[in-house]
């Protein structure tokens, strides 16, 4: 009797693996979409699109797009300061593409969505506002 209940318990969990695979595929598709959107943003700004894939270098390229100096990379290493710097860079990138403050806040708070909108949309890079 005990062996029979163990067999039922083992067989009842078979659907979890399929569900996890579906979630994983959706998650990977979203990641690819966001990378493609950011790649387009980089390309529109005259930067190498593949730069989005390289950690730290992608931040350097975003600073270039925003018109900020390279040494701001170091500010990203300071807790809490990095949040303020990310907000400033998001606002600057929005301005560089002719968008307003609300779009910049969207880039800050909902980056994956707004970078896709910026990359796949009709916005054109106008350069930093300085």
C-alpha positions as CSV (number, residue, x, y, z in Angstrom):
1,X,0.0,0.0,0.0
2,X,2.8,2.4,0.8
3,X,4.5,1.7,-2.5
4,X,1.3,2.4,-4.4
5,X,0.9,5.9,-2.8
6,X,4.5,6.8,-3.6
7,X,4.0,5.9,-7.3
8,X,0.9,8.1,-7.4
9,X,2.8,11.0,-5.8
10,X,5.6,10.7,-8.3
11,X,3.3,10.5,-11.3
12,X,1.2,13.5,-10.3
13,X,3.9,16.1,-10.7
14,X,4.7,15.5,-14.4
15,X,3.1,18.7,-15.7
16,X,5.3,21.0,-13.8
17,X,8.3,20.4,-16.0
18,X,6.3,21.4,-19.1
19,X,5.0,24.5,-17.4
20,X,8.5,25.5,-16.4
21,X,9.8,25.0,-19.9
22,X,7.0,27.3,-21.3
23,X,7.9,30.0,-18.7
24,X,11.5,29.7,-19.6
25,X,10.9,30.0,-23.4
26,X,8.7,33.1,-22.8
27,X,11.3,34.6,-20.5
28,X,14.1,34.0,-23.1
29,X,11.9,35.5,-25.8
30,X,11.4,38.6,-23.7
31,X,15.2,38.9,-23.1
32,X,15.9,38.6,-26.8
33,X,13.3,41.2,-27.6
34,X,14.8,43.7,-25.1
35,X,18.3,43.0,-26.4
36,X,17.1,43.6,-30.0
37,X,15.4,46.9,-28.9
38,X,18.5,48.2,-27.2
39,X,20.6,47.0,-30.1
40,X,18.4,49.2,-32.4
41,X,18.8,52.2,-30.0
42,X,22.5,51.8,-30.0
43,X,22.6,51.5,-33.8
44,X,20.3,54.6,-34.3
45,X,22.7,56.6,-32.2
46,X,25.7,55.5,-34.3
47,X,27.1,53.1,-31.7
48,X,27.8,49.4,-32.3
49,X,24.7,47.4,-31.7
50,X,26.7,44.4,-30.3
51,X,27.9,46.7,-27.5
52,X,24.7,46.0,-25.7
53,X,25.9,42.5,-25.0
54,X,29.2,43.6,-23.3
55,X,28.8,44.5,-19.6
56,X,30.3,47.9,-18.6
57,X,31.0,48.7,-22.3
58,X,27.2,49.0,-22.8
59,X,27.1,51.5,-20.0
60,X,29.9,53.4,-21.6
61,X,28.0,53.5,-24.9
62,X,24.9,54.7,-23.1
63,X,26.9,57.5,-21.6
64,X,28.2,58.4,-25.1
65,X,24.6,58.4,-26.4
66,X,23.5,60.7,-23.5
67,X,26.5,63.0,-24.0
68,X,28.0,62.3,-20.6
69,X,31.7,61.8,-19.8
70,X,33.2,58.4,-19.7
71,X,34.3,58.7,-16.0
72,X,30.6,58.6,-15.0
73,X,31.1,54.8,-15.2
74,X,32.7,55.1,-11.8
75,X,29.5,56.7,-10.4
76,X,27.6,53.6,-11.3
77,X,29.7,51.7,-8.7
78,X,28.5,53.9,-5.8
79,X,25.3,52.6,-4.1
80,X,22.3,55.0,-4.3
81,X,24.4,57.4,-6.5
82,X,24.0,54.9,-9.3
83,X,20.2,55.4,-9.1
84,X,20.5,59.1,-9.5
85,X,23.0,58.7,-12.4
86,X,20.8,56.2,-14.1
87,X,17.9,58.6,-13.9
88,X,20.0,61.4,-15.3
89,X,21.3,59.2,-18.2
90,X,17.7,58.0,-18.9
91,X,16.5,61.6,-19.2
92,X,19.4,62.5,-21.4
93,X,18.9,59.6,-23.7
94,X,15.2,60.5,-24.0
95,X,16.2,64.1,-24.9
96,X,18.8,62.8,-27.4
97,X,16.0,61.1,-29.2
98,X,13.7,64.1,-29.1
99,X,11.5,62.7,-26.3
100,X,10.4,64.4,-23.1
101,X,10.8,64.0,-19.4
102,X,8.0,61.5,-19.1
103,X,9.6,59.2,-21.7
104,X,12.9,59.6,-19.8
105,X,11.1,58.5,-16.6
106,X,9.7,55.5,-18.6
107,X,13.2,54.6,-19.6
108,X,14.2,54.7,-15.9
109,X,11.3,52.8,-14.4
110,X,10.3,50.5,-17.3
111,X,13.5,50.2,-19.2
112,X,12.7,47.0,-21.2
113,X,9.5,48.4,-22.6
114,X,10.7,51.9,-23.3
115,X,14.0,50.8,-24.9
116,X,11.9,48.6,-27.3
117,X,9.6,51.6,-28.0
118,X,12.7,53.8,-28.7
119,X,14.5,51.1,-30.8
120,X,11.6,49.9,-32.9
121,X,9.7,53.2,-33.1
122,X,10.2,56.1,-35.4
123,X,12.3,58.2,-33.0
124,X,15.6,59.4,-34.5
125,X,18.8,60.2,-32.7
126,X,19.3,63.9,-32.6
127,X,22.4,63.9,-30.4
128,X,23.0,65.1,-26.9
129,X,21.4,68.4,-26.0
130,X,24.8,70.0,-24.9
